Amino acid sequence: MVRTDGLNPIVVKVLTNLHYRYSNETPKMWCSRIRVPFKKLIGYNSKFFSKHEFIHMTERSYKDGEFRPGGRTFHIYCTACDSLVFICENTENCANKHLNECIAKIEKRRVMHYRSILWKRKINRALSSKNEINKLYNNNSYYLNHTFRISLNGCDELQAVAIKKEIVVRITNSAIAIQRAWRAFKLGPETWAKRVWNIVRNDGTPDRKKYLGILSTRERKINPQTREEYALFIDEHVNNYKRAYSENLAQKYIKEFLAERATGYEEYKYYYPNDWAEMKKYHLNKRLNAVAYIVTFIKFHQQGYRFVAYGDWSFMLKCLANPERHRIGKVCNNIVVCFVKSSEYARYVCKKAGKAFPCDSLEIDYFKSGEFPIEGKHNSIDFSDLNNNCEYVQRVFQTIDSLFK
């Protein structure tokens, strides 16, 4: 964190004690306790500390009649963002990386603040000119909705200019609000949601499967399914009917299913705007779920735990961001355990199956997940052999390697 050479021994001792978390403390309680003393300590010793520092939370163990330093945790307190932070790895390099990113974002915010001041001055100069007001109004009048449109019939020239100026000010303020929201998102701390979103953006999914664009009317679009994928889709449904029902009943359902698709594969299909938007949300949600599960599984495994739940991507990332709070979660109105220690995973599987531990009849594969929908098919993920996965999962693993290096 900081160099302690030449520091007063009493300050060094205080700094060491601030690292420790008491046995009855949660990370948030530890952060609340050390936040003010730590900031005062670096303020009084500015020769040794910079303005922005971090402190690592450390477990304290009691051995041989005295307290001794334990292992580092995955939590730090960062003065740059003034918050408790859960880092990816409990190392100095990872903590330093977060601190440097926070300092860089503070500098960006300062630059953005000065730019906003200059932008306001520019707007005020523009709105002081009648020609500029008319120009801005005419350029944006086509995009105004009914809340902004005001009839200028029967207004004299001064009233028309005043109304136009009011509308232009409202449009400008709306644009500023959107810019501020976007900057807050871009300059905010890097969350797991941001990382997962970056992976999804670079997962190599073809554009035809992303349902890009916004439809205003019923339009003809290329079918997101290829001919080969359509054939696999039909075969999978037919096989599911054969597995789920008796032979006679299965043949009946298969006949009805194939009759509905008598036209066969269509290269182009017609979509309504609502259907297009819903399909876009559905497929994006499935990609987010798959990527979030992969990232959550890997990170929990690195910390000595096995992630055993599966749900919406936001739920899985909450478990990753705050594991202590979300150890027990709710999925589809069912209370579930989200993760267990890696050493206790086999015992957990046996207990869930109602078997005594150990159980030779159960096939327990630590690195293999259950089946869930990936690109329209139910697949499992093999974390022990990356090549033993579907093409999409292999692309995700490659993207994770490139982004997290």
N, C-alpha and C positions, 0 to 999 in steps of 0.2 A: 504494500500500500504506500508507505512513505519510508524515508530513511530515518533511522533513529540514532545514528552516530552523532554524539555530542549533545543529545537531549538530556535534560535533567532526569536522573534515575526515578524520581517520584512521578514525573510525567509519563515515563515509559511504563511504570507499574500501573498507573491509572489507565493508560491506553490498553494495556494487556487485559485488565479486568473488564474493560468495556466490550472486549471481544466475546466474553463468556455469556452463554445463555443459561439462566437458572433452570433447575429441573422442572419447576412448575410454570415456566413461561412459554407462551406461544411466540412465533417469530414477530407478530405484530406488537406483542407486549414488550419484547426485547427492543424493538425499534423505538417504541415510545419512551422507554427508559433511557436509552443511550443517545437519542437524537440531539437533545439540547446540550448535554455535557460534551459530546464529541465536537459539535460546532463551536462551542466556546473554547475547547482545547486547541483546535487548529487555528482559531482566531488569535489566541494569546501567544501562539508559537508560529508566527507567520514566516520566520526564517527557515523553518524545517518543513512546513506544510504549505501547499498551494491553496488557492481559494476553494477548489473543488477536489474532494477526496472521497474515498469509500472505506468502509470498515466491514470486515468479514465476520459473520456470526459463527462462533465456535462452540461446540459442545464441551462441557466441563465434566470430567470423570473424577471419581473419588477412589484413590488407591493408596494402600499402605498408610492410612491415617491422614492423608492430605489430598487437597484438590490439585489435579494436574490437567494440562490441556488435552482435550479430546480431538475428535476429527472435525474438519471443516464441514459446514453445511452448504446448501445451495442458495443461501440468502445473504445479501449484503445490504447495507444502508449507504445510499449514494447522496452526497450533499448537492450534486449538480441538479438532479431531478427531485431532491428532497423527499425520497420515498424508499420503502422497502422493496427490493428487487429480487426476483427469483431468477438466477442465472442458469445457463445450460450445463455448465461444468463447474465443479467447486475448485477452480484454479485461479491463480493470480492473473493469468493471461486473459481468461474470460471476463473477469471483473474489470481489468484495465480496458478491455475492448468496450464494455458497456459505458465506462466513465468517459472514454474518448468520444464515443458517439453522442453522449449527452452534452459534452462541451461543444462539439461541432454544431449540434442543433441549437444550443443557446446562441452561438454566433450567427447562425442562420436567422433565428428569430429577431436578433438585433438588426440585421440587414433588412429583413422584411418590415420591421417597424419603421425604419427610416424611409423605405420605399412607399409604405402606406401614407406617410406624412406628405411626401412629394406628390403622390397620387391625388390626395385630397386637395392640395394646392392647385394641381392641374385641373381638377374637376371644377373647383370654385372659379378659376379663370375662364373655363369653358362656359359655365352657366351664367357668367356675367355678360356674354355676348349673345345678342338676339339671333345672329346667323348660326352660331354653334348650337343653340337650343333647337332651332328648326332642323338643322342637319341631323342631330341625334334623334329627334322625334321621328323624322321621315325614315331614317335608317332602321328604326325599331318598330314602327307602327304596324308593320305586317305581322309581327310576332305577338302583338298585344292580345291578351285574352279579354273576356268581358269585364273583369274587375278593373282593368286599366283603361278600357275604351270609354271616352267621354265625348259626347256630341259637341261639336264646335259651332253648330248652326245657331244663328241668332246672336253670337258673341261678337263684340267689337274687337279691334286689333289688340288692345291692351289685355282684355280678358282672355283672348285666345293664347297670347304669349304666356300669361300667368298659368293657364291650364296646362299648356305644353311643358312649361318649366317644372310644374309639380309632377307630371307623369315621368319626365326625364329623371328627376331626382329619385323617384320611387324605383325606377328601373336600375339606376346606378347603385342605389343602396342594396337592392336584391343581388346584383352582381358582386358587390363587395362582400355580402354575407356568404355567398357561395364560395368566393375565393378564400375567405377566412376559415370556413369549415374544411376546405380542401387542404389548406396550409397546416391547420391543426392536426389533420390526419397524417400528412406527410412528415411533419416535424415532430410528431409525438413519439414516445418511446417505442422501440420495435417490439411488438407483442407476438405471441405465437400465432395469432390470427393473421398478422401481416406476413409472417414467414410462410404459413400454409397457403395464403393467397398467392404469394410469389411463386410457390412451387406449382400451384394449379395453372397459373398463367403460362408457365414454361413446361407443361407436362406433355407437349407434343400432340395434343388432340387436334385432329384435322378441323378446319374451319366449318366444314359441312355438318359437323356434329355439335357445334357450339350455338347454333340458332342465332347467328349474328344479325344485327340490325333490328329496327322497329317497324312493324307493319301498320299501315294506316287503314288499309282495306284488305279484302281477301286477295291473296297473291299466290302465284305459282312458284314454288321453290323446289330445288333439287332435294331428293329424298336423302335424309341423313344416313339411312341404312344402305350399305352396298348390297349388290345381288348375293354375294357370298354370305354376308351377315344375315340377310333375310332367310336364306336357306337354313342356316344354323338355328335361327329363331324358330322356324317351323319344326325342325327336327327335335329341338329341345322340348317344345310344348307337347309334341306327340309322345315323346318318351315319358314326360311327366304324367300324362294321362294313363299310359300303360302301367306305370309304377303305382299310381294312386288308386286305380279302380280295377274291378274284375275285367276279364277279357271282353265280355259282351257289352258291359257298360262303357268301357274304354273305347271300343269301336264306335259306339253311338256318339260319344263326345268328340272323338277325332273327326268323324264324318261331318258333324255340325261345324267344328272349328275350321276344317278345310273348305267347307261350303262358303263360309264368310269371306274367305280369301281366294275365291275362284278366279278373280281377275289376275292373280299372280303379282309378281314384282312390278312396281311402277317407278320409273326413273325420276319423274317429277310428281309432286303432290300439291294440292291446294290447302292453304292454311289461313284461318281467320286470326286477327290480331291477338285475341285472348288466348286461343289455343297455342299460338306461337310463343307468347310470353310464358305461359304455364310450362310448356315443354322446355324452354330455356332454363327456367328456375329448377325444374325437376332434375335435368341432367347436370346442371352446375352443382346442385346439392349433393348428388351422388358422387361426383368427383371430389368435392370438398370432404365428404365423409370418408372416402377411401384414403385420401392423403392425410387427413387428420389422424386416422387410426394408425397409419404407418409411422408417422412422426411420434405419436404418443407412445406406441409400443417400443420404439427404439430408445426414446429418452428415459422411459421408466426402466427398461432393461439396463441401461447404463448406470442407473442409480440403485440397482439391486432389487428391482420389483418386476412382477409380471402383470401387465394390464389385461384384465379378464372381462371387461365390459365392452359394449359397443352401442352407440347411439348416434344422435345428431352431432355434427362436427363441433358445434358450439359447446355442447356438453363435454366432449372429450378434451377440448382445449381448456375448459375450466378446470378439469381434473389435473391437467398438466401445469397450469399456472398456479393453482392453489391446492396441492394434493392433500394437505392436512384437512381442509374443509370438505373436500369432495371425495374422501375415501369411501364413504357410503353415499350412493346416488340413487336417483329415481329415473327409471327408463320404462316408458309405456305403463305408467302407474304401478310399477313393481320396484320394490326396494332391493337394490343390488349392491354387491361389493365391487368396487371399481378396480382395485389392484391388491395383490398379495405379495409377500416376499417371495423371491425366486426360489428359495429353498423349501417353501411351503406350498408350491404350486401343485405338486402331485397329490398332496394331502387334500388340497382344496378340490381338485377334480374328483377324487374318490368320494368326498363328502357330498358334493353336488349330485353325483350319480347314485348316492345311497349305498355305496360299497365301503367295506372295511379297508383301511390302509395298512399295508400295501395291497394292491389288487392286480394280479397278473392278467386278468381278463380284459382290463381296460387298456386301450392303446393311447398312451399319453405322450404327446409330442409338444415339448415346450415352445419350439420355434414355429409351430404351425397354427394359424388362426382358424376360426370357424368360417363358414361360408357366408358371404354377404354380396349384394349386387355390385358388380363392377362392369361398366360398359354393357349393361343390359343382360348380363349373365351372372349366375351365382358362382363365385370363385373363392377359394381360400388363398392365403398368402403364406409362402414358405420363406421365413426370414433366415434360415440356415443355408439355403441355396437360391440366390437371387435369380438364376437362370431357370429355375423350376417354377416360374410364375407366368401369368399372361403378359402379353406385350405391353399393356398399359402400366401394370405394376413395375415392370422392368424399366420403363421410361421414367417413372416416378423415382425409383431408386437412383437412377443416373442423375436426375435433376437435384435430388437431395445431396448427393456427393459433390456436385458442382457448386451449389449455393452455400453449403455449410463448411466448405474447406477454409 
